[in-house]
Amino acid sequence: MLILKAYKFRLEPTEEQSQRLRQLCGCARSVWNHGLEETTRILESGGKLPSAFELNRMLTVWKKTPELAYLQEAYTDNLQQKLKDLHGAWKRCFDKKLAAKKPVWKRKNDGRDSIRFVNFEKYCRLENRRVKLPSGLGWIKFRQSQDVNGKIKNATISQSAGKWYVSFQVEIETDKPKHESTSMVGLDAGVTKLATLSDGTVYQPVNSFKASQRKLAVLQRQLSRKVKFSANWQKQKQKIQRQHLHIANLRRDYLHKITTTISNNHAMIVIEDLKVSNMSKSAKGTAERHGRNVRAKSGLNRSILDQAGTKCAVSLSISSSGVEVRFWRYLRHTPASVVPAVVIQRKRTVCHKVNSSVKYVATPRTPISTVHVIF
């Protein structure tokens, strides 16, 4: 069977290449924002969402206007791919099953830009720890930590915390994997315990943000004392971005390790589809009706987001796909009749947390909201 896999490496462009990459990313960001503005105007006036082809036709018109004449210096494929991403973002927003948020405006100072080069075999080359890209970029060195196996479909250049990265999406022909285990497990994500399995296994949280919170506060305090947009202000901002990247990398590495372990040991995984955005909403209320325990809820929200529950589910789904694991995400109010009967332990809270030794099995008449993994 054919599978898609990605390889990501750190780029080492020259100063001229970095300048060209920033220019290409700036043009792509501008096209996204203009496309977002145009599609929003059409939708608010009662029109239909333009297709990706129609957005590309708009791009041709934009290039001929004096305000957007600089787009002619960009690589057309990058701009068209960015409009394709915008169209996909709107489609996910309108999909009731996904319930994704609507696309937002991209800002220059976010420090997260990306462009995609398609038709890799026709326009690009890869050899000797270098990649050749079109649009005047030429050969760019990168830190190749492993071999790139498979047919390269496209290459994505991204920027994070002032560093450039290249990601290769490859297509690989492989045999359908067969899982060695036949076990089935339920997983519950939490705050005090990152993940608790129905077999009693508990994974403690890494709390990467909490561990770096004091250092991050010092860096942000130093930023507030510098002249905005000055050279020192830009340097200090990059330090903060690198610290956030370090926090994210710690969290991503830990999640990848535990999800890989779970996927390798169990043939089926059941997890509740939590709405983290609803769980982490602010409690400050409104001007007419003030909230209660706002500070405590703010700390709880910070802890919830530090565990990255959504990313844990996504990472678990990716890890499961590589070893033929059935991955089931059920909604909160899903009837138990359509959910696999996983033997699940439950814990109740009275004055302190006590583990119940009673095991509970879902029946067709039991609402799934009463069945939870230990938490």
C-alpha positions as CSV (number, residue, x, y, z in Angstrom):
1,M,0.0,0.0,0.0
2,L,1.0,3.6,-0.5
3,I,1.6,5.8,2.5
4,L,2.7,9.4,2.9
5,K,5.6,10.3,5.2
6,A,7.4,13.5,6.1
7,Y,11.1,14.3,6.8
8,K,12.0,17.6,8.4
9,F,15.5,19.1,8.5
10,R,17.1,22.3,9.5
11,L,18.1,24.6,6.6
12,E,21.4,26.5,6.4
13,P,20.7,29.2,3.8
14,T,23.1,32.0,3.0
15,E,22.2,35.6,3.8
16,E,21.1,36.2,0.2
17,Q,19.0,33.0,0.2
18,S,17.4,34.0,3.6
19,Q,16.5,37.4,2.1
20,R,14.9,35.7,-0.9
21,L,13.0,33.2,1.4
22,R,11.7,36.1,3.5
23,Q,10.5,37.8,0.3
24,L,8.7,34.7,-1.0
25,C,7.1,34.1,2.4
26,G,6.0,37.8,2.6
27,C,4.3,37.5,-0.9
28,A,2.6,34.3,0.1
29,R,1.4,35.9,3.4
30,S,0.1,38.9,1.5
31,V,-1.9,36.6,-0.9
32,W,-3.4,34.7,2.0
33,N,-4.5,38.0,3.6
34,H,-6.0,39.4,0.4
35,G,-7.7,36.0,-0.3
36,L,-9.1,35.9,3.2
37,E,-10.4,39.5,2.9
38,E,-12.0,38.7,-0.5
39,T,-13.6,35.4,0.5
40,T,-14.9,37.0,3.8
41,R,-16.5,39.8,1.8
42,I,-18.2,37.3,-0.6
43,L,-19.5,35.1,2.2
44,E,-20.8,38.0,4.2
45,S,-22.7,39.2,1.1
46,G,-24.4,35.9,0.8
47,G,-22.3,34.5,-2.0
48,K,-20.7,31.0,-2.4
49,L,-17.2,30.2,-1.3
50,P,-14.9,30.5,-4.3
51,S,-13.1,27.4,-5.4
52,A,-9.3,27.1,-5.5
53,F,-9.4,27.6,-9.3
54,E,-11.5,30.8,-8.9
55,L,-9.1,32.1,-6.3
56,N,-6.2,31.5,-8.7
57,R,-8.0,33.6,-11.3
58,M,-8.3,36.4,-8.8
59,L,-4.6,36.1,-8.2
60,T,-3.9,36.8,-11.9
61,V,-6.0,40.0,-11.6
62,W,-4.2,41.1,-8.3
63,K,-0.8,40.9,-10.0
64,K,-1.9,43.5,-12.5
65,T,-2.9,46.1,-9.9
66,P,-0.3,48.7,-8.8
67,E,-0.8,47.9,-5.2
68,L,0.1,44.2,-5.6
69,A,2.6,44.5,-8.5
70,Y,5.3,43.1,-6.2
71,L,3.6,39.7,-6.5
72,Q,5.1,39.3,-10.0
73,E,8.5,38.8,-8.3
74,A,7.2,35.8,-6.4
75,Y,7.0,32.2,-7.4
76,T,3.5,31.5,-8.7
77,D,3.3,28.0,-7.4
78,N,3.9,29.2,-3.8
79,L,1.0,31.7,-4.2
80,Q,-1.4,29.2,-5.7
81,Q,-0.6,26.7,-2.9
82,K,-1.3,29.3,-0.3
83,L,-4.7,30.0,-1.8
84,K,-5.3,26.3,-1.9
85,D,-4.5,26.2,1.8
86,L,-7.0,29.0,2.4
87,H,-9.7,27.2,0.5
88,G,-9.1,24.1,2.6
89,A,-9.2,26.1,5.8
90,W,-12.7,27.4,4.9
91,K,-13.9,23.9,4.0
92,R,-12.7,22.6,7.4
93,C,-14.5,25.5,9.0
94,F,-17.8,24.6,7.3
95,D,-17.4,20.9,8.0
96,K,-19.7,20.2,11.0
97,K,-17.7,17.1,11.9
98,L,-14.4,18.9,12.2
99,A,-15.9,22.2,13.5
100,A,-12.6,24.0,12.9
101,K,-12.2,27.7,13.5
102,K,-12.3,30.1,10.6
103,P,-9.0,31.2,9.0
104,V,-7.4,34.3,10.5
105,W,-5.2,37.1,9.3
106,K,-1.5,36.2,9.1
107,R,0.9,38.8,10.7
108,K,4.5,39.4,9.8
109,N,5.7,39.4,13.4
110,D,4.3,36.0,14.2
111,G,7.6,34.4,13.0
112,R,5.8,31.5,11.5
113,D,5.9,31.5,7.7
114,S,5.9,28.8,5.1
115,I,5.8,28.2,1.4
116,R,5.4,24.9,-0.6
117,F,7.1,23.8,-3.8
118,V,5.2,21.2,-5.7
119,N,6.3,19.0,-8.7
120,F,9.5,18.3,-6.9
121,E,11.0,15.9,-9.5
122,K,10.4,18.4,-12.2
123,Y,11.7,21.7,-10.6
124,C,13.8,20.6,-7.6
125,R,16.7,18.3,-6.8
126,L,18.1,16.6,-3.7
127,E,21.7,15.4,-3.4
128,N,24.6,15.5,-0.9
129,R,22.8,17.2,2.0
130,R,21.6,20.0,-0.4
131,V,18.3,20.8,-2.0
132,K,17.9,22.8,-5.2
133,L,14.9,25.1,-5.3
134,P,13.5,27.3,-8.1
135,S,12.8,31.0,-8.1
136,G,16.4,32.1,-7.7
137,L,17.1,30.1,-4.5
138,G,19.5,27.6,-6.0
139,W,21.3,25.0,-3.9
140,I,20.7,25.3,-0.1
141,K,22.5,23.2,2.5
142,F,20.5,21.4,5.2
143,R,21.3,19.2,8.2
144,Q,20.4,15.8,7.0
145,S,20.0,13.5,10.0
146,Q,18.6,10.5,8.1
147,D,18.1,9.3,4.5
148,V,15.0,10.4,2.6
149,N,13.4,7.3,1.3
150,G,10.5,7.2,-1.2
151,K,9.3,9.5,-4.0
152,I,9.3,13.1,-3.0
153,K,6.0,14.8,-3.8
154,N,6.7,18.3,-2.5
155,A,8.9,20.4,-0.2
156,T,7.8,22.9,2.3
157,I,10.1,25.7,3.6
158,S,9.1,27.0,7.0
159,Q,10.4,29.5,9.5
160,S,10.2,29.2,13.3
161,A,12.0,31.4,15.8
162,G,14.2,32.8,13.2
163,K,15.4,29.4,11.9
164,W,14.6,27.9,8.5
165,Y,13.4,24.3,8.0
166,V,12.7,22.1,5.0
167,S,10.1,19.3,5.1
168,F,9.9,16.6,2.3
169,Q,6.6,14.8,1.8
170,V,7.4,11.4,0.3
171,E,5.3,8.6,-1.0
172,I,6.4,5.1,0.0
173,E,5.2,1.7,-1.1
174,T,5.0,-0.7,1.9
175,D,3.3,-3.9,3.0
176,K,0.3,-3.5,5.2
177,P,1.5,-3.8,8.7
178,K,0.1,-6.3,11.1
179,H,0.1,-5.6,14.8
180,E,1.6,-8.2,17.1
181,S,-0.8,-7.4,20.0
182,T,-4.5,-8.0,20.2
183,S,-5.2,-5.9,23.3
184,M,-7.7,-3.1,23.5
185,V,-7.2,-0.1,25.8
186,G,-9.1,3.1,26.8
187,L,-7.2,6.3,27.4
188,D,-8.2,9.4,29.4
189,A,-6.3,12.7,29.1
190,G,-6.0,14.9,32.2
191,V,-4.1,17.6,33.9
192,T,-2.5,16.0,37.0
193,K,-1.9,12.9,35.0
194,L,-1.3,13.4,31.3
195,A,-2.7,10.0,30.2
196,T,-4.3,7.2,32.2
197,L,-5.0,3.8,30.5
198,S,-7.7,1.4,31.4
199,D,-5.0,-1.2,32.2
200,G,-3.7,1.0,35.0
201,T,-0.7,2.5,33.2
202,V,-0.2,6.2,34.1
203,Y,1.9,8.8,32.2
204,Q,2.9,11.8,34.2
205,P,2.8,15.3,32.5
206,V,6.1,16.9,31.4
207,N,4.8,20.5,32.2
208,S,7.2,22.1,29.8
209,F,5.6,25.5,30.0
210,K,5.4,25.5,33.8
211,A,9.1,24.6,34.1
212,S,10.1,27.5,31.8
213,Q,7.6,30.0,33.0
214,R,9.9,32.0,35.3
215,K,12.6,32.2,32.6
216,L,10.0,33.3,30.0
217,A,8.8,36.0,32.4
218,V,12.3,37.4,32.7
219,L,12.7,37.5,28.9
220,Q,9.4,39.2,28.4
221,R,10.2,41.8,31.1
222,Q,13.4,42.6,29.3
223,L,11.5,43.0,26.1
224,S,9.1,45.5,27.6
225,R,12.1,47.8,28.5
226,K,13.4,48.1,25.0
227,V,12.4,50.5,22.3
228,K,9.8,48.9,20.1
229,F,11.0,47.7,16.7
230,S,14.6,48.6,17.5
231,A,17.5,46.2,16.8
232,N,17.7,45.2,20.4
233,W,14.0,44.7,20.6
234,Q,14.1,42.4,17.6
235,K,16.9,40.4,19.2
236,Q,15.1,40.1,22.4
237,K,11.9,39.0,20.6
238,Q,13.8,36.2,18.9
239,K,15.1,35.0,22.3
240,I,11.5,34.7,23.4
241,Q,10.5,32.9,20.3
242,R,13.4,30.4,20.8
243,Q,12.3,29.8,24.3
244,H,8.7,29.1,23.2
245,L,10.1,26.8,20.5
246,H,12.1,25.0,23.2
247,I,9.0,24.5,25.3
248,A,7.1,23.2,22.3
249,N,9.9,20.8,21.3
250,L,10.0,19.3,24.8
251,R,6.3,18.8,24.8
252,R,6.3,17.3,21.2
253,D,9.1,14.9,22.0
254,Y,7.5,13.6,25.1
255,L,4.1,13.2,23.4
256,H,5.7,11.4,20.5
257,K,7.5,8.9,22.8
258,I,4.5,8.0,24.9
259,T,2.1,7.7,22.0
260,T,4.5,5.5,20.1
261,T,4.8,3.3,23.2
262,I,1.0,3.0,23.5
263,S,0.5,2.3,19.8
264,N,3.2,-0.4,19.8
265,N,1.6,-2.2,22.8
266,H,-2.1,-2.1,21.9
267,A,-4.0,-3.0,18.8
268,M,-7.0,-0.7,19.5
269,I,-7.2,2.6,21.4
270,V,-10.3,4.4,22.5
271,I,-10.1,8.1,23.5
272,E,-12.7,10.7,24.2
273,D,-12.8,13.6,21.7
274,L,-12.3,16.5,24.2
275,K,-13.1,20.1,23.3
276,V,-10.0,21.7,24.7
277,S,-11.0,25.1,23.5
278,N,-14.2,24.9,25.6
279,M,-12.4,23.5,28.6
280,S,-9.9,26.4,28.6
281,K,-12.3,29.3,28.2
282,S,-11.8,32.3,30.4
283,A,-14.1,32.8,33.4
284,K,-13.8,36.6,33.6
285,G,-17.4,37.0,32.3
286,T,-18.7,40.3,30.9
287,A,-19.0,43.9,32.1
288,E,-22.5,43.3,33.2
289,R,-21.9,39.9,34.8
290,H,-18.5,39.4,36.3
291,G,-17.0,36.0,36.5
292,R,-15.9,34.1,39.7
293,N,-12.6,32.6,40.6
294,V,-11.1,34.2,37.5
295,R,-7.5,33.8,38.7
296,A,-7.9,30.2,39.7
297,K,-9.6,29.4,36.4
298,S,-6.8,31.2,34.5
299,G,-4.2,28.9,36.2
300,L,-6.3,25.8,35.4
301,N,-6.5,26.9,31.7
302,R,-2.8,27.3,31.6
303,S,-2.3,23.8,32.9
304,I,-4.8,22.4,30.5
305,L,-3.1,24.0,27.5
306,D,0.3,22.9,28.8
307,Q,-0.7,19.3,28.4
308,A,-1.7,19.8,24.8
309,G,-4.6,17.3,24.8
310,T,-5.5,17.9,21.2
311,K,-1.9,17.4,20.0
312,C,-1.7,14.3,22.1
313,A,-4.7,12.9,20.2
314,V,-3.3,13.9,16.9
315,S,0.1,12.4,17.7
316,L,-1.6,9.2,18.9
317,S,-3.5,9.0,15.6
318,I,-0.3,9.4,13.6
319,S,1.5,6.8,15.6
320,S,-1.4,4.4,15.3
321,S,-1.5,4.7,11.5
322,G,2.0,3.4,11.1
323,V,1.5,0.1,13.0
324,E,-2.1,-0.7,11.9
325,V,-3.8,0.3,15.2
326,R,-7.5,1.0,15.3
327,F,-7.9,4.4,16.7
328,W,-11.4,5.5,18.0
329,R,-12.2,9.0,19.1
330,Y,-15.8,9.1,20.5
331,L,-17.8,12.2,21.2
332,R,-18.9,13.0,24.7
333,H,-22.6,12.1,24.1
334,T,-22.0,9.2,21.8
335,P,-24.3,6.2,22.7
336,A,-22.3,3.3,24.1
337,S,-24.0,0.9,21.6
338,V,-21.7,2.3,18.9
339,V,-18.5,2.4,21.0
340,P,-16.4,-0.7,21.5
341,A,-17.0,-2.3,24.9
342,V,-13.7,-1.5,26.6
343,V,-13.4,-2.5,30.3
344,I,-12.8,0.8,32.0
345,Q,-12.0,1.8,35.6
346,R,-13.5,4.8,37.2
347,K,-12.3,7.0,40.0
348,R,-14.5,9.2,42.2
349,T,-13.6,12.3,44.1
350,V,-15.0,12.9,47.5
351,C,-12.6,14.9,49.7
352,H,-9.5,13.4,48.1
353,K,-8.9,11.2,45.1
354,V,-9.5,7.5,45.6
355,N,-9.0,4.8,43.0
356,S,-12.1,2.5,42.8
357,S,-11.4,-1.1,42.3
358,V,-14.8,-1.7,40.7
359,K,-14.6,-2.2,36.9
360,Y,-17.4,-1.0,34.7
361,V,-18.4,-2.5,31.3
362,A,-20.4,-0.4,28.9
363,T,-23.8,-1.9,27.9
364,P,-26.0,-0.8,25.0
365,R,-28.3,1.1,27.3
366,T,-25.5,3.0,29.1
367,P,-24.7,6.6,28.0
368,I,-21.1,7.0,27.1
369,S,-20.9,10.1,29.3
370,T,-21.0,7.7,32.4
371,V,-18.1,5.7,31.1
372,H,-14.6,7.2,31.6
373,V,-11.1,6.0,31.9
374,I,-9.5,6.7,35.3
375,F,-9.1,10.4,35.9
